[in-house]
Amino acid sequence: MSRVIQDATACREALERLPQLDLGELRQQWRTLYKTEASPHLSRELLLRAVAYRMQEAALGGLRPERQRQLRQFAEQLKESGVTRIRPRPELKPGTRLVREWQGRTYEVLVRNDGFSWQSAHYRSLSAVARAITGTAWSGPLFFGLKESRSATRHFSRLPGRAGAPMDYGNAAGCGNAAG
């Protein structure tokens, strides 16, 4: 089990065995995967999770560059000010088209790497697009149905497939989602 995990099947099998390992064996796995000693203060549960993550990362790949960049921004902001100002948003892949009907007209917005495009204009945020369409301040994710309003969540039942229902952006491939 000390070998580097090469494929998803081997990874899945190794992950299934992890809970049976004792603390010493988990520390050995940590040494093998991280090439350093684990802190003696780490709990068994944290060791298990960190080892499982690294196995998945080796087998399936690590975080995507945009997620790595976002995490570096979080860390830098936290170090400088003690708080982070970046709010996570649903993962919208470039090329995705968001369609919204509003006041009898259909609006189509293209998701780009660097923002959004509507009527050949570039916008940095979905809220800026919603504001351009409506002429008033809107939450872009709410306007385009990527997020449910709090009042709708409280007052209406959640029906499968309903427009505006939260979307699942998860990925169930392989033995876990190490690349997020």
C-alpha positions in Angstrom: 0.0 0.0 0.0 3.0 2.3 0.2 3.2 2.5 -3.6 1.8 5.6 -5.4 -1.8 5.0 -6.5 -1.9 4.8 -10.3 -5.5 4.5 -11.1 -9.0 5.0 -9.8 -9.7 1.3 -9.1 -6.5 0.9 -7.0 -7.3 4.2 -5.3 -10.8 3.0 -4.4 -9.4 -0.2 -2.9 -6.8 1.6 -0.9 -9.3 4.1 0.4 -11.5 1.2 1.6 -8.6 -0.2 3.6 -7.6 3.1 5.3 -10.1 2.9 8.2 -8.5 -0.4 9.3 -5.0 1.1 9.6 -3.7 1.9 13.1 -2.2 5.3 13.9 1.4 4.1 13.1 0.4 2.8 9.7 -1.4 6.1 8.9 1.7 8.0 9.9 3.7 5.8 7.5 1.3 6.5 4.7 1.6 10.2 5.5 5.4 9.9 5.2 5.2 8.1 1.9 2.6 10.4 0.4 3.8 13.8 1.7 7.6 13.0 2.0 7.7 14.5 5.5 6.7 13.5 9.0 3.2 14.2 10.2 2.8 16.5 13.2 2.4 14.5 16.4 -0.6 16.7 17.2 -2.7 15.5 14.3 -5.6 13.4 15.2 -6.2 10.0 13.7 -9.2 11.3 11.9 -7.3 14.2 10.3 -4.4 11.9 9.3 -6.9 9.6 7.7 -8.6 12.4 5.7 -5.2 13.9 4.6 -3.9 10.5 3.5 -7.2 9.8 1.6 -7.0 13.2 -0.1 -3.4 12.8 -1.2 -4.2 9.3 -2.6 -7.1 10.7 -4.6 -4.9 13.6 -5.8 -2.2 11.2 -7.0 -4.7 8.9 -8.8 -7.1 11.5 -10.2 -5.2 14.8 -10.3 -5.1 17.8 -8.0 -7.0 21.0 -7.9 -7.6 22.9 -11.1 -5.4 25.9 -11.6 -8.3 28.3 -11.1 -9.1 26.7 -7.7 -5.4 26.9 -6.7 -5.4 30.6 -7.7 -8.6 31.2 -5.6 -7.1 29.4 -2.6 -3.9 31.5 -2.9 -6.1 34.7 -3.0 -8.0 33.5 0.1 -4.8 32.9 2.0 -3.2 36.2 1.0 -6.3 38.2 2.0 -6.5 36.3 5.3 -2.8 37.0 6.0 -3.1 40.7 5.2 -6.5 41.6 6.8 -7.6 38.6 8.9 -10.7 38.2 6.7 -11.5 37.0 3.2 -13.6 39.1 0.8 -14.0 36.5 -2.0 -17.3 34.6 -1.9 -17.4 31.2 -3.6 -19.8 30.9 -6.4 -21.2 28.0 -8.3 -18.8 26.6 -10.8 -19.8 27.8 -14.3 -17.7 26.4 -17.0 -16.7 28.7 -19.9 -19.0 28.2 -22.8 -22.1 27.7 -20.7 -25.1 29.6 -21.8 -27.4 31.0 -19.2 -30.9 31.7 -20.5 -33.5 33.9 -18.6 -36.9 35.0 -19.7 -37.8 38.4 -18.2 -40.7 40.7 -19.0 -41.6 38.7 -22.2 -38.1 38.7 -23.6 -35.4 35.9 -23.6 -31.9 36.9 -22.6 -28.9 34.7 -23.2 -25.6 35.2 -21.5 -22.3 33.4 -22.3 -20.0 32.3 -19.5 -16.4 33.2 -20.3 -13.1 32.5 -18.6 -12.9 36.1 -17.5 -16.5 36.9 -16.8 -19.7 37.0 -18.9 -20.7 38.2 -22.3 -24.1 39.6 -23.3 -24.9 41.5 -26.6 -21.2 41.6 -27.4 -20.4 43.4 -24.2 -18.1 42.0 -21.5 -19.1 41.9 -17.8 -17.0 40.9 -14.8 -20.0 39.6 -12.8 -23.4 38.0 -13.4 -24.9 40.7 -11.2 -23.6 43.4 -13.6 -25.4 41.6 -16.5 -28.6 41.4 -14.5 -28.4 45.1 -13.7 -27.8 45.9 -17.4 -30.9 43.8 -18.4 -33.2 45.0 -15.7 -32.0 48.6 -15.0 -31.9 47.8 -11.3 -29.7 46.1 -8.8 -30.2 42.3 -8.8 -28.2 39.4 -7.5 -27.0 37.8 -10.8 -27.1 34.2 -9.5 -30.6 34.8 -8.2 -31.8 36.5 -11.5 -30.5 33.6 -13.6 -31.8 30.9 -11.3 -28.5 29.7 -9.9 -29.5 30.5 -6.4 -32.9 30.3 -4.7 -34.2 33.4 -2.8 -34.5 32.9 0.9 -38.2 33.7 0.8 -38.8 31.0 -1.9 -36.9 28.5 0.2 -39.1 29.2 3.2 -42.4 29.4 1.4 -42.4 26.9 -1.4 -41.8 23.2 -1.6 -38.7 22.1 -3.6 -39.9 20.4 -6.7 -37.4 18.4 -8.8 -36.5 20.1 -12.1 -38.1 23.4 -11.1 -36.6 26.4 -12.7 -34.4 28.3 -10.3 -33.8 25.2 -8.1 -30.2 24.8 -6.8 -28.0 22.9 -9.2 -25.6 20.2 -8.2 -22.1 21.1 -9.5 -20.4 18.1 -7.9 -18.4 15.5 -9.7 -18.8 11.8 -8.7 -16.0 10.4 -10.9 -13.5 7.9 -9.7 -12.9 7.5 -6.0 -13.7 11.0 -5.0 -13.5 14.6 -6.1 -10.0 15.7 -5.5 -10.1 18.1 -8.4 -12.5 20.9 -7.6 
